[in-house]
Amino acid sequence: MTKVNTGAATAISLHALRMTRTRRPFRRLLLSLACSLLTGAVAVQAQTSSGGTGTAPAGAVTGSQTPQKTHLSYTLYSHWFSVLDITTDYLLDSARYDVSMDAHASGLLSLFMRMNIHSRAQGSVSDSVVRPQRYDSAGWARKTMRHVIIDYPLSGPRVVLQDPAETDREPVSEDQRRAATDILGTMMKVLAQIRQTGRCDGTFDIFDGIRLTRMTLSTAGMEPPPDIRKEWRAPAMRCNFTGRQIAGFIKGHESTSSLREQHGGSMWFETIPGFGPVAVRVEMEHPKIGKATALLTKDPTLVP
């Protein structure tokens, strides 16, 4: 972790203030990175279970074993300074999934911007086909408490609660979001893709209740991930990704053109004994914020 010297304090403060002025794209970046982290933590473990090793992934249920969730902790850095802490807990078996994610502002950013979000998604899994059932996300963001609930009738995702209402955005039509799932449910789709192909390739539409984002992943071979803890520095699968917003733009917003552009990054999946492949590093470049990097900060654990 980079140490902050007093001579850089003024520059850091100005950087943090600039980040607060662009909090909407910054929040989208945080959610994209959190999405990427959970993709690696959950989906790539499925590759271990289907790769012929005979070892069940962490959190899987075998025999009469009591189900346990895998717990992972990450820190997100922007310009080498910590700005966000992310934790995930997930349970995944052949019949269902239950995933939660917590994200809150940390470090210097917490002095300028308040963010504390808890999200949970549940659904069923049958023959590698993921069927999301409910997504519930609540917390403080953009100067107020916000709460969104999405359920999934046959017609596609339906927003059953949006508090407060987002009246300043172009609506996302039913046809546009028909094949989309929430951020956490999308991770289960990635899981099914990797079980079938052993790779991270795929294109997925993500709907968070107000925005529709398209994310594309592709396998990019094996290499040691840069700048991680020594005990995790070994050949890892690199997965490149791109994402762009395709609907739900703010009406008349001057940055709409930049939001339509693709923003890319990479993830590295390291095999950690007892847990299989886990995302140990995610990095992404954003035109307004610059480079952002998320690192696994603690050893994975199993929790009730």
C-alpha positions as CSV (number, residue, x, y, z in Angstrom):
1,M,0.0,0.0,0.0
2,T,1.4,3.4,-0.9
3,K,2.1,5.8,2.0
4,V,0.8,9.4,1.8
5,N,3.3,12.1,2.6
6,T,2.3,15.5,3.9
7,G,3.7,17.3,0.9
8,A,1.1,15.7,-1.3
9,A,-1.9,16.5,0.9
10,T,-3.0,19.5,-1.1
11,A,-2.9,17.6,-4.4
12,I,-4.7,14.6,-2.8
13,S,-7.5,16.9,-1.5
14,L,-8.0,18.5,-4.9
15,H,-8.1,15.1,-6.5
16,A,-10.8,13.9,-4.0
17,L,-12.8,17.1,-4.7
18,R,-12.7,16.4,-8.4
19,M,-13.9,12.9,-7.7
20,T,-16.9,14.2,-5.8
21,R,-17.9,16.4,-8.7
22,T,-18.0,13.3,-10.9
23,R,-19.7,11.1,-8.4
24,R,-22.1,9.6,-10.8
25,P,-19.5,8.2,-13.2
26,F,-17.4,7.3,-10.2
27,R,-20.2,5.3,-8.7
28,R,-20.7,3.5,-12.0
29,L,-17.1,2.6,-12.1
30,L,-17.3,1.2,-8.5
31,L,-20.2,-1.0,-9.4
32,S,-18.4,-2.2,-12.6
33,L,-15.4,-3.1,-10.5
34,A,-17.5,-4.8,-7.8
35,C,-19.2,-6.7,-10.6
36,S,-15.9,-7.8,-11.9
37,L,-14.7,-8.9,-8.5
38,L,-17.7,-11.1,-7.9
39,T,-17.4,-12.5,-11.4
40,G,-14.0,-13.9,-10.6
41,A,-14.8,-15.0,-7.0
42,V,-17.9,-16.9,-7.9
43,A,-17.7,-17.8,-11.6
44,V,-14.2,-19.1,-11.9
45,Q,-14.6,-21.4,-8.9
46,A,-17.1,-23.2,-11.1
47,Q,-14.3,-23.9,-13.5
48,T,-12.5,-25.8,-10.8
49,S,-15.5,-27.9,-10.0
50,S,-16.0,-28.8,-13.7
51,G,-12.3,-29.3,-14.6
52,G,-12.0,-32.9,-13.4
53,T,-10.0,-32.2,-10.2
54,G,-12.6,-33.9,-8.1
55,T,-12.6,-31.1,-5.6
56,A,-15.8,-29.1,-4.9
57,P,-15.4,-25.3,-4.9
58,A,-15.5,-23.5,-1.6
59,G,-19.1,-22.9,-0.4
60,A,-20.5,-25.9,-2.4
61,V,-22.6,-28.5,-0.5
62,T,-21.4,-32.1,-0.4
63,G,-23.4,-34.8,1.3
64,S,-24.8,-33.6,4.7
65,Q,-22.4,-30.7,4.9
66,T,-24.0,-27.5,6.3
67,P,-23.8,-24.8,3.6
68,Q,-21.2,-22.1,4.2
69,K,-20.6,-18.9,2.4
70,T,-17.3,-17.8,1.0
71,H,-16.2,-14.3,2.3
72,L,-13.8,-12.1,0.3
73,S,-12.5,-8.6,1.1
74,Y,-11.2,-6.1,-1.4
75,T,-9.9,-2.5,-1.4
76,L,-10.3,-0.2,-4.4
77,Y,-7.6,2.3,-5.2
78,S,-7.7,5.4,-7.4
79,H,-4.4,7.1,-8.2
80,W,-2.8,4.8,-5.5
81,F,-5.1,5.9,-2.7
82,S,-7.8,3.7,-1.1
83,V,-11.3,4.9,-1.9
84,L,-13.6,2.0,-1.4
85,D,-13.9,-1.2,0.6
86,I,-15.8,-4.1,-0.9
87,T,-16.8,-7.4,0.7
88,T,-18.8,-10.3,-0.8
89,D,-20.4,-13.4,0.7
90,Y,-21.9,-16.0,-1.5
91,L,-23.4,-19.5,-1.4
92,L,-23.7,-21.4,-4.7
93,D,-24.9,-24.9,-5.3
94,S,-26.6,-26.9,-8.1
95,A,-30.1,-25.6,-7.2
96,R,-29.7,-22.0,-6.0
97,Y,-27.6,-19.0,-5.3
98,D,-27.5,-16.4,-2.5
99,V,-25.0,-13.6,-3.0
100,S,-24.5,-10.3,-1.1
101,M,-22.1,-7.4,-1.5
102,D,-21.2,-4.5,0.7
103,A,-19.4,-1.4,-0.6
104,H,-18.5,1.7,1.4
105,A,-16.3,4.7,0.9
106,S,-12.9,4.6,2.7
107,G,-9.7,6.5,3.1
108,L,-9.6,10.1,2.0
109,L,-12.6,9.8,-0.2
110,S,-14.8,9.1,2.8
111,L,-14.1,12.7,3.9
112,F,-15.7,14.1,0.8
113,M,-18.3,11.5,-0.3
114,R,-20.5,9.3,1.7
115,M,-21.3,5.9,0.2
116,N,-22.5,2.7,2.0
117,I,-24.4,0.2,-0.1
118,H,-25.6,-3.3,0.7
119,S,-26.9,-5.5,-2.2
120,R,-28.3,-9.1,-2.2
121,A,-29.5,-11.3,-4.9
122,Q,-31.2,-14.7,-4.9
123,G,-32.3,-17.1,-7.6
124,S,-32.4,-20.7,-8.8
125,V,-29.9,-22.8,-10.9
126,S,-31.1,-25.7,-13.0
127,D,-28.8,-27.5,-15.5
128,S,-26.5,-24.5,-15.6
129,V,-29.3,-22.2,-16.4
130,V,-29.6,-19.3,-14.1
131,R,-33.0,-17.9,-13.1
132,P,-32.8,-14.8,-11.0
133,Q,-35.7,-14.2,-8.6
134,R,-35.0,-11.1,-6.6
135,Y,-32.4,-8.3,-6.3
136,D,-32.5,-5.9,-3.3
137,S,-30.0,-3.0,-3.0
138,A,-30.2,-0.2,-0.4
139,G,-27.9,2.4,1.1
140,W,-26.6,5.9,1.0
141,A,-25.4,7.2,-2.4
142,R,-25.7,10.5,-4.2
143,K,-26.6,12.5,-1.0
144,T,-29.6,10.4,0.0
145,M,-30.8,6.9,1.1
146,R,-31.7,4.9,-1.9
147,H,-33.5,1.5,-2.2
148,V,-34.3,-0.6,-5.3
149,I,-35.9,-4.0,-5.6
150,I,-36.2,-5.9,-8.8
151,D,-38.0,-9.2,-9.3
152,Y,-38.2,-11.4,-12.4
153,P,-41.5,-12.4,-13.9
154,L,-41.4,-14.2,-17.3
155,S,-41.5,-10.9,-19.1
156,G,-38.1,-9.9,-17.7
157,P,-36.8,-7.8,-14.9
158,R,-39.4,-5.6,-13.2
159,V,-38.7,-2.7,-10.8
160,V,-41.0,-3.1,-7.8
161,L,-39.4,-0.4,-5.7
162,Q,-37.4,2.6,-6.6
163,D,-37.0,5.1,-3.7
164,P,-36.6,7.9,-4.4
165,A,-37.9,7.8,-8.0
166,E,-35.3,8.6,-10.7
167,T,-37.3,11.1,-12.8
168,D,-34.3,12.7,-14.4
169,R,-33.4,9.7,-16.6
170,E,-34.5,8.4,-19.9
171,P,-36.6,5.3,-19.2
172,V,-35.2,1.8,-20.0
173,S,-38.0,0.0,-22.0
174,E,-39.2,-3.5,-21.3
175,D,-37.8,-4.6,-24.7
176,Q,-34.4,-3.2,-23.9
177,R,-34.1,-4.8,-20.5
178,R,-35.8,-8.1,-21.3
179,A,-32.6,-10.2,-21.4
180,A,-30.9,-8.3,-18.6
181,T,-30.2,-9.2,-15.0
182,D,-29.0,-7.3,-12.0
183,I,-25.3,-7.1,-11.2
184,L,-25.2,-10.1,-8.8
185,G,-27.4,-12.2,-11.0
186,T,-25.2,-11.5,-13.9
187,M,-22.4,-13.2,-12.0
188,M,-24.4,-16.4,-12.0
189,K,-24.8,-16.1,-15.8
190,V,-21.0,-15.9,-16.0
191,L,-20.8,-18.9,-13.8
192,A,-23.0,-20.9,-16.2
193,Q,-20.9,-19.8,-19.2
194,I,-17.6,-20.9,-17.5
195,R,-19.1,-24.3,-16.5
196,Q,-20.0,-24.9,-20.1
197,T,-16.8,-23.6,-21.8
198,G,-14.1,-23.3,-19.2
199,R,-13.5,-19.7,-20.3
200,C,-14.7,-16.3,-19.2
201,D,-16.0,-15.3,-22.7
202,G,-19.4,-13.8,-23.0
203,T,-21.6,-10.7,-23.3
204,F,-24.0,-9.7,-20.6
205,D,-26.6,-7.0,-20.1
206,I,-26.8,-5.6,-16.6
207,F,-29.9,-3.6,-15.3
208,D,-29.6,-1.9,-11.9
209,G,-33.1,-0.4,-11.9
210,I,-32.2,2.8,-13.8
211,R,-29.3,2.0,-16.2
212,L,-28.7,-0.7,-18.7
213,T,-25.0,-1.6,-19.2
214,R,-23.5,-4.1,-21.6
215,M,-20.4,-6.0,-20.4
216,T,-18.2,-8.2,-22.6
217,L,-15.6,-10.6,-21.2
218,S,-12.8,-12.5,-23.0
219,T,-10.1,-14.9,-21.9
220,A,-6.6,-13.5,-22.4
221,G,-4.3,-16.4,-21.3
222,M,-2.1,-17.0,-18.2
223,E,0.3,-14.6,-16.6
224,P,1.4,-13.5,-13.1
225,P,-0.8,-10.6,-11.9
226,P,1.1,-7.4,-11.2
227,D,1.6,-5.8,-7.8
228,I,-0.2,-8.3,-5.5
229,R,0.8,-10.1,-2.3
230,K,3.8,-12.3,-2.7
231,E,2.0,-15.5,-1.7
232,W,-0.5,-15.0,-4.5
233,R,2.0,-14.1,-7.2
234,A,1.7,-17.2,-9.5
235,P,0.5,-17.7,-13.1
236,A,-3.2,-16.6,-13.2
237,M,-5.9,-16.5,-15.8
238,R,-6.3,-13.0,-17.2
239,C,-9.8,-12.0,-18.3
240,N,-10.2,-8.7,-20.2
241,F,-13.5,-6.9,-20.2
242,T,-15.2,-3.9,-21.7
243,G,-18.4,-2.2,-20.6
244,R,-20.6,0.7,-21.7
245,Q,-23.9,2.1,-20.8
246,I,-26.5,1.6,-23.5
247,A,-29.7,3.0,-21.9
248,G,-31.0,5.0,-18.9
249,F,-29.0,8.2,-19.6
250,I,-29.6,11.4,-17.6
251,K,-31.8,13.6,-19.7
252,G,-29.8,16.3,-21.5
253,H,-26.6,15.3,-19.6
254,E,-23.5,16.9,-21.2
255,S,-21.4,13.7,-20.7
256,T,-23.8,11.4,-22.5
257,S,-21.4,10.9,-25.4
258,S,-18.6,9.8,-23.1
259,L,-20.9,7.4,-21.3
260,R,-21.7,5.6,-24.5
261,E,-18.0,4.9,-25.1
262,Q,-16.5,1.5,-24.1
263,H,-14.3,1.5,-20.9
264,G,-12.1,-1.6,-20.4
265,G,-10.0,-3.4,-17.9
266,S,-8.6,-6.7,-16.8
267,M,-9.1,-9.3,-14.0
268,W,-6.6,-11.9,-12.7
269,F,-7.8,-15.1,-11.2
270,E,-5.3,-16.9,-8.8
271,T,-5.9,-20.4,-7.5
272,I,-5.8,-20.2,-3.7
273,P,-5.5,-23.5,-1.8
274,G,-8.9,-24.6,-0.5
275,F,-10.9,-22.1,-2.5
276,G,-9.9,-22.6,-6.1
277,P,-9.5,-19.6,-8.5
278,V,-10.2,-16.2,-6.9
279,A,-10.0,-12.7,-8.4
280,V,-6.9,-11.2,-6.8
281,R,-6.7,-8.1,-8.9
282,V,-9.0,-6.0,-11.1
283,E,-8.0,-2.9,-12.9
284,M,-10.0,-0.5,-15.1
285,E,-9.3,2.8,-16.9
286,H,-12.0,5.5,-16.9
287,P,-11.7,8.8,-18.9
288,K,-13.0,11.0,-16.1
289,I,-11.3,9.3,-13.1
290,G,-8.3,7.6,-14.5
291,K,-6.9,4.2,-13.4
292,A,-8.7,2.3,-10.7
293,T,-7.4,-0.9,-9.2
294,A,-9.1,-3.4,-6.8
295,L,-6.9,-5.8,-4.8
296,L,-7.8,-8.8,-2.6
297,T,-6.7,-7.7,0.8
298,K,-7.3,-10.8,3.0
299,D,-7.2,-14.5,2.7
300,P,-10.7,-15.9,1.8
301,T,-12.7,-17.4,4.6
302,L,-15.8,-19.5,5.1
303,V,-18.7,-18.0,7.1
304,P,-22.0,-19.4,8.3
